[in-house]
Amino acid sequence: MRVLVTGGGGFLGRYVVEQSLARGDEVTAFARSAYPDLEAMDVRLVRGDLADAAAVEAACADLDVVYHVASMTGFWGSWDAFYQANVVGTRNVIAACRAHDVPRLVYTSTPSVVFGNEPHEGADESLPYPERYENNYSRSKAIAERAVMGANGQDGLLTVSLRPHLIIGPRDRHLLPRLIARARTGRLPTVGDGANVVDLTYVEDAARAHLLAADALQQGSPAAGSVYFISQDAPVNTWDYINDLLHRLDIPPPTRRVPLWVARLAGTVLEFAYRALPLAGEPFITRFLASEVAMSHYYDISRARHDLGYAPQFTMEEATQRTIAYFREVMT
C-alpha cells in the first residue's frame, strides 16, 4: 500500500514506518526535520508543519492509508502550541484525506483523553470524556480524537483511533529518559501510597496495532469510527516497576515518599507561579503529573483483540529487557 506516516521520524512513528516497509508498503514520512536515515531506507520524506494545511494536503496525494502519529506531547505548555499541533494539525490531516479521497485514517490518540483525575481499573472504551482537563495535552488530544471519529464515513473516509498507554522501548526520548534523569539527580520521589497499577505498551506492539487497525478499516467493520485501548495487557505496580528498572540500570531508586495531596498542592502552586510570573521552562510537578504517577490506570483491551486481531507479541519481561538493553547502550 501507499502510506503516509506523520511524525515518521519520531519514537512510535519510526516503528510504524519500519513495519510498513517490512511488509512491502510504499512509505512517505511527514516531519518538520530532516531524516537522512529514513531517506536511505527508501522512505519519501516530506518536510512541513502540521498546522500548514497546504503542506499537509500536498503530502496526502495518492495514498491508501494515513497514519497520523505526530503530535505535541507533554504535561506543560501553552494552549496555542498544543492547539495548533494537535487540533489544527489533525483537522488539516482529515481535510487532506477527504480532498484526495484517501480511504483510511489511523489516528494515534491517548488514554489521557478520558482521564479526569480518577483511577481507571480495567476500564474499557465506554469511559466518557471528562467535563474538564487539568492539562492542555489531554484537552487538545480529546478534541482531535473527536474530530477523527466525526470524520468517519465522510467522503468515503474510514477512521479509527488508538489509545496506546505509556509506550516504552528502544529509542524512547521522552518517557523513561525523563524519569531516569530525575532519579539520577535524586529528584524522583514516590508519589502516593505506591500501590497504584498501570498499563505499559511496548513500542513494537503499539506500531503493529496501527497496521492491524489499517487492515481492519473496511466498510461495515466495527473498527470504523471506533477507538481502542492498546497495551501489553499485563498491568504492573508503577513504583515496583520503576524501582526494578532503576536497579537494573544501576541507578538508586527513590527514597522519599510524597502523599498525593501534597504533590497536587505543589503542582497547583507551581502552575500558578509559572503562568503568573511567567517562568521559563516547566514546573517540576503539575496536578496532572501527580495524579498520573500516583493513581491506577489500566484498561481492558478485549475490543482491540476482537475487532483488530491485536495481541501483544512481547511479554512485559521481554519488553523490559529490550528497553533496558537500549538504555544501557546509550548511557555508556
Backbone torsions as a table, in degrees:
resi	resn	phi	psi	omega
1	MET	NA	160.9	173.6
2	ARG	-97.4	115.2	-173.4
3	VAL	-125.8	151.4	173.1
4	LEU	-117.5	135.4	175.3
5	VAL	-119.5	109.4	173.5
6	THR	-75.9	140.3	-174.1
7	GLY	70.9	30.8	-176.2
8	GLY	-64.4	-16.9	177.8
9	GLY	-93.7	-2.3	-177.1
10	GLY	-85.5	-173.1	-174.7
11	PHE	-60.3	-66.9	-179.8
12	LEU	-70.9	-41.5	-176.3
13	GLY	-56.8	-38.0	-179.0
14	ARG	-66.2	-36.0	177.0
15	TYR	-68.7	-35.8	175.3
16	VAL	-63.7	-41.3	176.5
17	VAL	-59.9	-50.2	-175.9
18	GLU	-64.1	-41.1	179.8
19	GLN	-70.7	-32.7	176.1
20	SER	-66.8	-42.8	177.4
21	LEU	-62.5	-40.2	-176.2
22	ALA	-63.1	-27.8	179.3
23	ARG	-98.9	9.7	171.3
24	GLY	95.2	11.3	179.4
25	ASP	-75.9	152.2	173.7
26	GLU	-91.3	117.1	-165.9
27	VAL	-113.7	132.4	168.9
28	THR	-114.3	136.8	176.3
29	ALA	-113.7	133.5	176.9
30	PHE	-107.0	122.9	-176.5
31	ALA	-154.1	159.8	178.7
32	ARG	-81.6	-27.5	-175.2
33	SER	-106.1	168.6	175.7
34	ALA	-83.4	140.8	177.7
35	TYR	-135.1	81.1	-179.2
36	PRO	-57.8	-31.3	-179.7
37	ASP	-66.8	-33.7	176.0
38	LEU	-68.1	-43.2	179.2
39	GLU	-63.2	-31.7	177.1
40	ALA	-68.1	-19.0	178.0
41	MET	-92.4	12.9	-178.4
42	ASP	68.1	31.1	173.2
43	VAL	-94.5	129.4	175.1
44	ARG	-77.0	122.4	-177.1
45	LEU	-105.1	124.6	174.5
46	VAL	-113.8	120.0	-178.9
47	ARG	-94.9	136.7	179.8
48	GLY	175.4	176.4	179.2
49	ASP	-108.1	138.3	-179.5
50	LEU	-59.9	-28.3	180.0
51	ALA	-75.3	-7.8	178.1
52	ASP	-92.4	99.6	-174.0
53	ALA	-59.4	-39.1	-178.2
54	ALA	-65.4	-40.8	-180.0
55	ALA	-65.8	-41.4	179.5
56	VAL	-65.8	-43.5	-179.1
57	GLU	-62.9	-39.5	179.5
58	ALA	-63.2	-32.8	-178.1
59	ALA	-76.6	-17.3	-172.4
60	CYS	-97.9	9.7	-179.7
61	ALA	-75.2	139.5	172.9
62	ASP	58.1	54.6	-179.5
63	LEU	-122.4	157.0	173.2
64	ASP	-101.5	-31.9	-177.7
65	VAL	-145.3	140.1	167.9
66	VAL	-115.4	124.8	171.0
67	TYR	-100.3	106.5	-178.7
68	HIS	-93.3	89.8	-175.0
69	VAL	-97.6	-32.2	-172.9
70	ALA	-64.8	141.2	172.8
71	SER	-166.1	164.7	170.8
72	MET	-88.5	125.9	-178.4
73	THR	-114.8	171.0	177.4
74	GLY	127.1	160.7	-179.3
75	PHE	-98.6	4.0	179.3
76	TRP	-145.7	146.9	178.3
77	GLY	151.7	163.7	-177.0
78	SER	-71.8	152.5	177.8
79	TRP	-62.4	-40.4	-177.5
80	ASP	-61.8	-41.1	-179.5
81	ALA	-63.7	-46.7	178.6
82	PHE	-66.3	-39.8	-178.1
83	TYR	-63.4	-47.0	-178.4
84	GLN	-62.7	-46.0	-176.6
85	ALA	-72.4	-45.5	-169.8
86	ASN	-94.5	-37.0	-178.5
87	VAL	-90.7	-58.1	179.2
88	VAL	-61.1	-42.8	179.8
89	GLY	-59.3	-43.8	-179.9
90	THR	-68.3	-40.8	176.8
91	ARG	-61.5	-37.3	177.9
92	ASN	-65.6	-40.0	178.1
93	VAL	-63.4	-44.6	179.0
94	ILE	-61.0	-46.6	-179.4
95	ALA	-62.4	-39.3	-179.7
96	ALA	-67.8	-39.4	177.0
97	CYS	-61.3	-43.5	-179.5
98	ARG	-68.2	-37.8	-178.8
99	ALA	-65.9	-33.0	-176.1
100	HIS	-106.4	12.8	177.8
101	ASP	56.9	37.9	173.9
102	VAL	-70.9	126.6	-172.8
103	PRO	-80.4	-22.5	-172.8
104	ARG	-137.1	136.1	177.3
105	LEU	-131.9	121.4	176.8
106	VAL	-109.5	120.9	-174.5
107	TYR	-109.2	133.7	176.4
108	THR	-90.1	105.1	178.0
109	SER	-100.8	-153.3	-176.8
110	THR	-159.1	146.9	174.1
111	PRO	-61.7	-16.5	179.4
112	SER	-60.8	-19.6	-178.6
113	VAL	-68.8	-17.5	178.8
114	VAL	-115.2	10.1	-178.9
115	PHE	-87.1	116.9	-179.3
116	GLY	-120.3	38.4	177.9
117	ASN	66.8	36.3	173.8
118	GLU	-136.8	147.6	178.7
119	PRO	-62.4	145.5	172.6
120	HIS	-119.0	117.3	-176.5
121	GLU	-125.5	101.5	-177.9
122	GLY	68.4	26.6	-177.0
123	ALA	-72.6	157.1	177.9
124	ASP	-120.4	-170.8	-173.0
125	GLU	-70.8	-3.2	176.6
126	SER	-77.7	-6.9	177.8
127	LEU	-55.8	131.1	178.3
128	PRO	-80.6	160.3	170.4
129	TYR	-68.3	141.0	177.3
130	PRO	-70.3	162.1	180.0
131	GLU	-72.1	-28.8	179.3
132	ARG	-145.7	158.9	-179.1
133	TYR	-120.8	150.6	179.4
134	GLU	-99.3	4.2	176.0
135	ASN	-152.1	153.8	-174.7
136	ASN	-74.3	-25.7	177.4
137	TYR	-62.0	-53.5	-177.8
138	SER	-61.2	-43.5	-178.6
139	ARG	-62.1	-45.3	-178.5
140	SER	-68.9	-38.0	178.9
141	LYS	-68.4	-33.2	177.5
142	ALA	-66.4	-42.3	177.1
143	ILE	-61.2	-43.3	-179.0
144	ALA	-65.8	-42.5	179.8
145	GLU	-61.5	-42.7	178.4
146	ARG	-61.8	-38.2	178.7
147	ALA	-63.9	-41.6	178.9
148	VAL	-64.0	-44.5	178.8
149	MET	-64.0	-39.6	-179.5
150	GLY	-68.8	-23.1	-179.0
151	ALA	-81.5	-12.4	-178.8
152	ASN	-60.4	129.5	178.3
153	GLY	89.4	-5.6	179.4
154	GLN	-87.6	127.1	179.8
155	ASP	53.7	34.2	176.6
156	GLY	80.0	4.7	-178.2
157	LEU	-84.7	129.1	174.2
158	LEU	-106.9	135.0	-175.2
159	THR	-129.3	154.3	174.8
160	VAL	-149.9	145.6	179.8
161	SER	-118.8	134.8	177.8
162	LEU	-112.8	142.1	180.0
163	ARG	-120.4	72.4	176.3
164	PRO	-67.5	142.7	-173.0
165	HIS	-110.0	121.2	175.0
166	LEU	47.3	78.0	-175.3
167	ILE	-77.9	130.3	177.3
168	ILE	-123.9	163.8	175.6
169	GLY	143.3	175.2	177.3
170	PRO	-57.8	144.0	179.6
171	ARG	77.7	7.1	172.8
172	ASP	-62.7	128.0	179.4
173	ARG	-116.3	6.9	-172.9
174	HIS	-128.1	-67.3	-168.8
175	LEU	-63.7	-67.2	-176.7
176	LEU	-71.6	-36.8	176.8
177	PRO	-58.1	-38.1	178.3
178	ARG	-66.9	-41.5	179.3
179	LEU	-64.5	-44.6	-179.5
180	ILE	-63.3	-41.3	-179.9
181	ALA	-62.1	-40.6	179.0
182	ARG	-67.8	-40.3	-179.6
183	ALA	-65.1	-39.4	-179.2
184	ARG	-63.0	-32.2	-178.3
185	THR	-96.5	7.1	178.5
186	GLY	73.0	21.1	-176.9
187	ARG	-108.5	27.9	-179.9
188	LEU	-120.4	91.8	175.5
189	PRO	-84.2	157.6	168.9
190	THR	-75.5	122.6	-179.0
191	VAL	-101.9	129.0	-178.9
192	GLY	89.9	-163.1	-175.4
193	ASP	-86.2	-2.8	177.7
194	GLY	78.7	8.8	-176.9
195	ALA	-103.6	-0.8	-174.1
196	ASN	-73.0	150.1	-174.5
197	VAL	-120.4	138.8	-178.7
198	VAL	-137.5	160.0	169.7
199	ASP	-88.3	149.8	167.6
200	LEU	-125.9	159.1	178.4
201	THR	-132.7	123.9	177.1
202	TYR	-75.6	136.4	-168.1
203	VAL	-60.4	-35.7	179.6
204	GLU	-67.5	-35.9	176.2
205	ASP	-71.2	-36.9	177.1
206	ALA	-61.3	-42.5	179.2
207	ALA	-66.0	-42.5	179.8
208	ARG	-61.3	-35.4	178.1
209	ALA	-60.7	-34.2	178.9
210	HIS	-65.4	-43.5	179.4
211	LEU	-66.6	-39.0	177.2
212	LEU	-64.0	-38.8	179.4
213	ALA	-65.0	-40.6	177.8
214	ALA	-62.2	-42.6	179.8
215	ASP	-66.0	-32.0	-177.9
216	ALA	-77.7	-16.2	-176.6
217	LEU	-75.5	92.1	176.8
218	GLN	-132.3	158.1	176.5
219	GLN	-56.7	130.1	179.8
220	GLY	85.8	-5.0	179.9
221	SER	-74.6	143.1	175.8
222	PRO	-66.2	-15.6	179.6
223	ALA	-70.0	-29.6	-175.9
224	ALA	-63.7	120.9	178.9
225	GLY	79.1	11.6	-175.9
226	SER	-107.4	167.6	173.9
227	VAL	-122.7	151.4	-177.4
228	TYR	-141.2	133.1	169.0
229	PHE	-76.4	141.5	179.1
230	ILE	-129.7	133.7	177.0
231	SER	-162.3	-176.4	173.6
232	GLN	-80.2	-4.8	-179.4
233	ASP	57.2	38.4	-180.0
234	ALA	-146.8	73.4	-175.7
235	PRO	-56.3	145.4	-179.5
236	VAL	-125.0	154.3	170.4
237	ASN	-68.9	123.2	-172.8
238	THR	-53.1	-53.4	-171.1
239	TRP	-80.9	-28.7	171.9
240	ASP	-63.5	-42.2	-179.3
241	TYR	-65.7	-45.4	179.6
242	ILE	-61.8	-45.3	-179.0
243	ASN	-63.1	-40.6	178.4
244	ASP	-66.2	-42.1	178.7
245	LEU	-59.8	-47.6	-179.7
246	LEU	-64.5	-40.5	178.3
247	HIS	-59.4	-42.1	-178.0
248	ARG	-73.8	-14.6	174.5
249	LEU	-101.6	8.8	179.2
250	ASP	59.8	39.5	177.4
251	ILE	-116.9	131.2	-179.1
252	PRO	-59.4	135.9	178.5
253	PRO	-76.9	169.4	178.5
254	PRO	-61.0	142.8	177.5
255	THR	-115.0	-11.3	-179.4
256	ARG	-107.6	149.2	176.3
257	ARG	-123.5	132.7	-179.3
258	VAL	-120.1	124.2	176.1
259	PRO	-59.1	148.5	-178.3
260	LEU	-58.1	-41.0	-177.1
261	TRP	-65.0	-33.0	177.3
262	VAL	-68.7	-44.0	179.5
263	ALA	-62.9	-40.7	179.6
264	ARG	-69.2	-36.6	176.5
265	LEU	-63.6	-44.1	177.4
266	ALA	-61.6	-40.1	178.0
267	GLY	-62.8	-40.5	178.8
268	THR	-60.7	-45.7	-179.1
269	VAL	-65.1	-45.9	-178.0
270	LEU	-66.7	-40.7	178.2
271	GLU	-60.0	-44.2	178.7
272	PHE	-61.5	-44.9	-177.9
273	ALA	-65.0	-43.1	-178.1
274	TYR	-66.4	-31.3	178.4
275	ARG	-81.5	-40.2	-172.4
276	ALA	-75.8	-36.0	-170.2
277	LEU	-73.8	-40.9	-24.2
278	PRO	-81.4	162.3	180.0
279	LEU	-108.4	149.8	178.2
280	ALA	-78.2	160.7	178.4
281	GLY	79.1	-148.4	-177.6
282	GLU	-139.3	153.0	178.9
283	PRO	-62.5	150.5	176.0
284	PHE	-64.2	-35.0	179.8
285	ILE	-142.3	145.6	173.6
286	THR	-127.2	168.7	178.2
287	ARG	-60.3	-44.6	-179.4
288	PHE	-62.4	-47.2	-178.3
289	LEU	-63.5	-40.5	178.8
290	ALA	-59.7	-46.3	-179.8
291	SER	-67.6	-36.8	-179.1
292	GLU	-61.8	-40.6	-175.5
293	VAL	-89.2	-7.6	-177.9
294	ALA	-112.0	-17.1	-177.4
295	MET	-105.2	154.8	174.9
296	SER	-76.5	138.7	170.5
297	HIS	-153.5	99.6	174.6
298	TYR	-138.6	155.0	-163.6
299	TYR	-133.3	154.8	177.0
300	ASP	-83.9	119.9	-178.6
301	ILE	-103.7	23.3	-178.1
302	SER	-58.2	-39.3	-178.2
303	ARG	-65.4	-39.6	178.0
304	ALA	-65.3	-37.8	177.1
305	ARG	-62.7	-44.8	-174.3
306	HIS	-75.4	-48.4	-172.5
307	ASP	-83.2	-34.3	-174.2
308	LEU	-105.2	-13.7	-174.1
309	GLY	73.5	23.4	-177.9
310	TYR	-81.2	134.8	170.4
311	ALA	-150.8	135.5	179.5
312	PRO	-57.3	136.0	177.8
313	GLN	-92.4	-10.2	-178.5
314	PHE	-125.0	139.7	172.9
315	THR	-74.5	166.2	177.9
316	MET	-61.5	-38.1	179.8
317	GLU	-66.5	-42.0	177.1
318	GLU	-62.4	-43.7	178.9
319	ALA	-61.7	-42.0	-179.6
320	THR	-67.3	-43.0	179.5
321	GLN	-61.3	-43.7	179.2
322	ARG	-65.1	-38.8	179.2
323	THR	-66.8	-45.3	180.0
324	ILE	-63.9	-41.5	178.7
325	ALA	-58.0	-40.8	178.8
326	TYR	-63.6	-48.4	-176.7
327	PHE	-69.7	-31.5	173.6
328	ARG	-61.6	-39.6	-178.5
329	GLU	-68.0	-45.6	-176.3
330	VAL	-77.5	-18.7	-179.1
331	MET	-87.6	-11.1	-178.6
332	THR	-87.3	NA	NA
